[in-house]
């Protein structure tokens, strides 16, 4: 899965084991629309099955 962070808190991923929850370390960008030409860094992660974001 590929995503970018636009000013919101970092997401958490729950793995196949419901006790395995971790925060994704991501660079936080400006909220959408605050800066006209803002650049956002894309992050690609493996989302385990049956994982949740």
JOLIN-V892906 format. One record per residue. N is the residue number from 1. RES is the residue in one letter. D_FIRST is the distance of its C-alpha to the first C-alpha in Angstrom with 2 decimals. Layout:
N_RES_D_FIRST, N_RES_D_FIRST
This chain:
1_X_0.00, 2_X_3.82, 3_X_6.67, 4_X_10.39, 5_X_13.19, 6_X_16.25, 7_X_18.85, 8_X_17.62, 9_X_17.62, 10_X_14.71, 11_X_12.58, 12_X_13.42, 13_X_11.71, 14_X_14.12, 15_X_14.17, 16_X_16.24, 17_X_19.32, 18_X_19.76, 19_X_21.46, 20_X_18.50, 21_X_17.06, 22_X_15.87, 23_X_15.26, 24_X_12.51, 25_X_14.65, 26_X_13.71, 27_X_16.15, 28_X_17.28, 29_X_18.25, 30_X_21.04, 31_X_20.76, 32_X_20.33, 33_X_23.78, 34_X_25.53, 35_X_25.69, 36_X_26.04, 37_X_24.40, 38_X_21.88, 39_X_19.20, 40_X_15.75, 41_X_13.80, 42_X_10.13, 43_X_8.16, 44_X_5.46, 45_X_5.39, 46_X_6.24, 47_X_6.73, 48_X_10.31, 49_X_12.29, 50_X_13.80, 51_X_11.75, 52_X_11.61, 53_X_10.23
